[in-house]
Amino acid sequence: MYDPTIYGGSADNIIYAGGGNDLVWGGAGDDKIFGGTGDDKIYGGADDDRLEGGEGNDILRGDEGDDRLLGDEGDDNLDGGIGNDNLSGDEGNDVLNGGAGNDILSGGIGNDYLYGGTGDDFLAGGEGDDTLDGADGNDNVHGGNGNDILSGGLGQDYLSGGAGNDHLQGGAGADELFGDVGDDILRGGEGNDALVGGDDNDVLYGDAGRDTLFGGLGRDLFYGGAGSDSFEFHTAQDSGLGAADRDRIMDFTQDDIIDLRPIDSNLLLGGNNAFIFIGSDAFTAAGQLRFAIDAEGNTVIQGNIDGDATTVDFEIELNQTAVALTQDNFYL
C-alpha cells in the first residue's frame, strides 16, 4: 500500500516525498523527484527526469525522455523507458532495465540483474554476483568483481568479466569477450568472435564462425567449434609443460591455425624470431617446433626457445587421435 499520491503536473517540478510508501507521478516537464524513506513507486513521465529512490525497496520508471534513475539503498527496480537513460542501482540487489535507447546501467553493490534493452548500451555490474544482458544493439558489458553471467545478445558486443569466475556468452554478431581474472567460461556464439581468457584456467568455446581464441596465462581448454578458427599463443608461459599444466585444443581440424607469431622462438638472438617446424624430429637448436604423440595417443606440440636441445620449453596438446601436423597448420 502507498501513503500519499503526488502528481507533479506539467511544470518542471522538484518533489520530496519524505517518509512512508509514496506513489509519485512527475507528469510532463523536467522533474526531480526524491523518494526519501519507505518503499516508493515513482514515475517520471514525459521529458528528462531525475528520480532517486532513497531508502527502501523502490520502483522507479523513467518513462519518456533522457532520464537519470538512482535506486540508492534497498533492493530497487529501475526501468528507463524510452530515451537515453542513466540507471544506477547503488546498494542492494537491484533490477535495472534500460528500455529503448542508448543507456548506461550500473548495478553498484549487490547481486544485480541488468538488462540493456534496445540500443547500444553500457552495462557495469559492480560488486557482487551479477547477471548482465545487453540484449539488442552493440553493447559494452562489464561484470566487475564477483562471479558474473554476461550475455551480449544481438549485435557486435564487447564483454569483460572482471575479477571472479565468470560466464560470458557473445550471442549473435562478431563479439569480443575478455574473461580477465578468474576461471572463466567464454562462448562466442554466432559470428566471427575474438575470445581472450585472461589469467587463470579458462574454457573458451568459439562456436560458429571464424573465431580467434587466446587463453592467456593458466591451463586453458579450447573448443573452436564450427568454422576455421585461430588459436593464439603470445608467450611461452601461456601454456605449461606436462599433461597437468599445458593448454589443450579439444577439436582441432586441418582448417584451423595455431598462431605462434607473437612468441620469440630464439632467446639467443635479437628481435622476434619465427619458429622452424621440424615435424617429429628431435630438437637440435633453439627456435625449433616439433610434435610428438603421447601415451594417450594425443598430439603434443613442443617448442624450444632457449637452445637446450634436451629440454622442452612449452607444450600444446591436441586432445584427440594423433594428428599429422605440417607447417601449414601454423603461423610461425
C-alpha positions in Angstrom: 0.0 0.0 0.0 1.1 3.5 -0.7 0.5 6.5 1.5 0.1 9.8 -0.3 -0.2 10.0 -4.1 1.6 13.0 -5.5 1.0 14.4 -9.1 3.6 16.8 -10.5 1.5 18.2 -13.4 3.0 19.8 -16.5 5.7 22.0 -14.9 9.3 21.3 -14.0 8.8 20.0 -10.5 11.1 19.3 -7.5 9.3 16.8 -5.3 10.4 15.4 -1.9 8.1 12.6 -1.0 9.5 12.2 2.5 8.7 9.3 4.8 6.3 6.5 4.0 5.5 4.4 1.0 4.7 7.0 -1.7 3.3 7.0 -5.2 4.6 9.9 -7.2 3.8 10.9 -10.8 6.1 13.5 -12.3 3.9 14.3 -15.3 5.3 16.4 -18.1 8.3 18.6 -17.6 11.9 18.0 -16.4 11.2 16.8 -12.9 13.4 16.0 -9.9 11.8 13.5 -7.5 13.2 12.2 -4.3 11.5 9.3 -2.6 13.1 9.5 0.8 12.4 6.7 3.3 9.9 3.9 2.5 9.1 1.7 -0.4 8.2 4.2 -3.1 6.9 4.0 -6.6 8.0 6.9 -8.8 7.0 7.7 -12.5 9.0 10.4 -14.3 6.5 10.9 -17.1 7.5 12.8 -20.2 10.7 14.8 -20.6 14.1 14.5 -18.9 13.7 13.5 -15.3 15.9 12.7 -12.3 14.4 10.1 -9.9 16.0 9.0 -6.6 14.5 6.2 -4.6 16.3 6.9 -1.3 16.0 4.3 1.5 13.7 1.3 1.0 12.8 -1.0 -1.9 11.8 1.4 -4.6 10.3 1.2 -8.1 11.5 3.9 -10.5 10.1 4.4 -14.0 11.7 7.0 -16.2 9.1 6.7 -19.0 9.8 9.1 -21.9 12.9 11.3 -22.1 16.6 11.0 -21.2 16.2 10.2 -17.5 18.6 9.7 -14.6 17.4 7.0 -12.1 19.2 6.3 -8.8 17.9 3.4 -6.6 20.1 4.3 -3.6 19.6 1.9 -0.6 17.4 -1.2 -0.8 16.5 -3.7 -3.4 15.3 -1.5 -6.2 13.6 -1.9 -9.6 14.6 0.6 -12.2 13.2 1.0 -15.8 14.5 3.7 -18.0 11.7 3.5 -20.6 12.1 5.4 -23.9 15.2 7.6 -24.3 18.9 7.6 -23.5 18.8 6.9 -19.8 21.3 6.5 -16.9 20.4 4.0 -14.3 22.3 3.3 -11.1 21.2 0.7 -8.5 23.7 1.7 -5.9 23.3 -0.6 -2.8 21.2 -3.7 -2.6 20.2 -6.4 -5.1 18.7 -4.4 -7.9 16.9 -4.9 -11.2 17.8 -2.4 -14.0 16.1 -2.3 -17.4 17.4 0.3 -19.8 14.4 0.0 -22.2 14.6 1.7 -25.6 17.6 4.0 -26.3 21.4 4.0 -25.7 21.5 3.6 -22.0 24.1 3.4 -19.1 23.4 0.9 -16.4 25.4 0.5 -13.2 24.5 -2.1 -10.7 26.7 -1.0 -7.8 27.0 -3.1 -4.7 24.9 -6.3 -4.5 23.8 -9.2 -6.7 22.1 -7.3 -9.5 20.3 -8.0 -12.8 20.9 -5.6 -15.7 19.1 -5.7 -19.0 20.1 -3.2 -21.7 17.1 -3.5 -23.9 17.2 -2.0 -27.4 20.0 0.4 -28.4 23.8 0.5 -27.9 24.1 0.2 -24.1 26.8 0.3 -21.4 26.4 -2.2 -18.5 28.5 -2.4 -15.4 27.7 -4.9 -12.7 30.0 -3.6 -10.0 30.4 -5.6 -6.8 28.6 -8.8 -6.3 27.5 -11.8 -8.4 25.6 -10.1 -11.2 23.7 -11.1 -14.3 24.0 -8.8 -17.3 22.2 -9.0 -20.7 23.0 -6.4 -23.4 20.0 -7.6 -25.5 19.6 -5.7 -28.8 22.3 -3.4 -30.1 26.1 -3.1 -29.9 26.6 -3.3 -26.2 29.6 -2.8 -23.8 29.1 -5.2 -20.9 31.4 -5.3 -17.8 30.9 -7.8 -14.9 33.2 -6.2 -12.3 34.1 -8.0 -9.1 32.2 -11.3 -8.4 31.1 -14.4 -10.3 29.1 -12.9 -13.1 27.0 -14.0 -16.0 27.3 -11.8 -19.1 25.3 -12.1 -22.4 25.8 -9.8 -25.4 22.6 -10.7 -27.2 22.2 -9.3 -30.7 24.8 -7.0 -32.3 28.5 -6.7 -32.1 29.2 -6.6 -28.3 32.2 -6.3 -26.0 32.1 -8.4 -22.8 34.6 -8.2 -19.9 34.1 -10.5 -16.9 36.4 -8.7 -14.5 37.6 -10.4 -11.3 35.8 -13.7 -10.4 34.8 -16.9 -12.1 32.6 -15.5 -14.9 30.4 -16.9 -17.7 30.4 -14.9 -20.9 28.1 -15.5 -23.9 28.6 -13.4 -27.0 25.4 -14.3 -28.8 24.8 -13.2 -32.4 27.3 -10.9 -34.1 31.0 -10.6 -34.2 31.7 -10.2 -30.5 34.8 -9.6 -28.3 35.0 -11.5 -25.0 37.6 -11.0 -22.3 37.4 -13.2 -19.2 40.1 -11.3 -17.2 41.0 -12.6 -13.7 39.4 -15.9 -12.6 38.4 -19.3 -14.0 36.1 -18.2 -16.8 33.9 -19.8 -19.4 33.6 -17.9 -22.7 31.2 -18.8 -25.5 31.4 -16.8 -28.8 28.1 -17.9 -30.2 27.3 -17.0 -33.8 29.7 -14.7 -35.8 33.4 -14.3 -36.1 34.3 -13.7 -32.5 37.5 -12.9 -30.5 37.9 -14.6 -27.2 40.6 -13.8 -24.6 40.6 -15.9 -21.4 43.0 -13.7 -19.3 44.6 -15.0 -16.1 43.8 -18.4 -14.6 42.3 -21.6 -16.0 39.7 -20.7 -18.7 37.4 -22.7 -21.1 36.9 -21.0 -24.5 34.2 -22.0 -27.0 34.4 -20.3 -30.4 31.1 -21.9 -31.5 30.0 -20.9 -35.1 32.1 -18.7 -37.3 35.8 -17.9 -37.9 36.9 -17.3 -34.3 40.1 -16.2 -32.6 40.8 -17.8 -29.3 43.6 -16.7 -26.9 43.7 -18.3 -23.4 46.4 -16.2 -21.8 48.1 -17.4 -18.6 46.8 -20.6 -16.8 45.8 -24.0 -18.1 43.1 -23.3 -20.7 40.8 -25.5 -22.8 39.8 -24.5 -26.3 36.9 -25.6 -28.4 36.9 -23.9 -31.8 33.6 -25.1 -32.9 32.3 -24.8 -36.5 34.4 -22.7 -38.9 38.1 -22.2 -39.5 39.5 -21.0 -36.1 42.7 -19.5 -34.9 44.3 -20.5 -31.6 46.8 -17.8 -30.4 49.7 -18.1 -28.0 51.6 -14.9 -27.2 54.3 -16.1 -24.8 55.9 -19.4 -23.9 54.3 -19.0 -20.5 50.8 -19.2 -21.9 51.0 -23.0 -22.0 52.9 -25.1 -19.5 54.6 -28.5 -19.6 53.1 -31.9 -19.0 49.5 -33.1 -19.1 48.6 -31.3 -15.9 49.7 -27.9 -17.0 49.6 -27.5 -20.8 46.8 -26.0 -22.7 44.5 -28.3 -24.7 42.8 -27.7 -28.0 39.9 -30.2 -27.9 38.6 -30.2 -31.5 41.5 -29.1 -33.9 40.9 -29.7 -37.6 43.1 -29.2 -40.7 41.1 -26.0 -41.3 42.3 -24.4 -38.1 45.5 -22.5 -37.4 47.8 -22.4 -34.4 49.3 -18.9 -34.3 52.7 -18.6 -32.5 53.9 -15.4 -34.2 54.0 -13.3 -31.0 56.5 -15.7 -29.4 60.2 -15.1 -29.9 61.4 -18.5 -30.9 65.1 -17.9 -30.1 66.1 -16.1 -27.0 69.8 -16.3 -28.1 69.1 -13.8 -30.9 67.7 -10.3 -31.0 64.3 -9.5 -32.3 61.2 -11.6 -32.6 62.2 -14.7 -34.5 59.9 -17.2 -36.2 59.9 -20.9 -35.4 61.3 -23.6 -37.7 58.9 -26.6 -37.9 60.9 -29.9 -37.9 58.0 -32.4 -37.8 58.6 -35.2 -35.4 62.4 -34.9 -35.4 64.4 -34.3 -32.2 65.5 -30.8 -31.3 68.9 -29.7 -32.3 68.8 -25.9 -31.7 66.7 -23.0 -30.3 63.8 -21.8 -32.4 62.5 -25.2 -33.4 59.0 -26.5 -33.2 58.1 -30.2 -33.3 55.2 -32.6 -32.4 55.1 -36.0 -30.6 52.4 -38.5 -29.7 51.9 -39.1 -26.0 51.0 -42.3 -24.2 47.3 -41.4 -24.5 47.5 -41.0 -28.3 47.2 -37.2 -28.2 49.3 -35.0 -30.4 51.6 -32.7 -28.3 53.2 -29.7 -29.9 56.6 -28.8 -28.3 58.7 -25.7 -28.6 62.4 -25.0 -27.8 63.3 -21.3 -27.4 66.5 -21.4 -25.2 68.8 -23.6 -27.3 69.0 -26.5 -24.9 68.3 -29.4 -27.2 67.4 -31.8 -24.4 64.5 -29.8 -22.9 61.1 -28.6 -24.0 60.1 -25.0 -23.1 56.3 -25.2 -23.7 53.7 -27.7 -24.9 50.3 -27.5 -26.5 48.1 -30.6 -26.6 45.7 -31.6 -29.4 43.3 -33.7 -27.3 42.3 -36.3 -29.9 43.6 -39.1 -32.0 47.1 -38.4 -33.5 47.1 -35.5 -36.0 49.6 -35.5 -38.8 50.8 -31.9 -38.5 52.6 -29.9 -41.1 54.0 -26.4 -41.3 50.7 -25.3 -42.9 48.9 -25.8 -39.6 50.8 -22.9 -38.0 51.6 -19.3 -38.2 55.2 -19.4 -37.1 
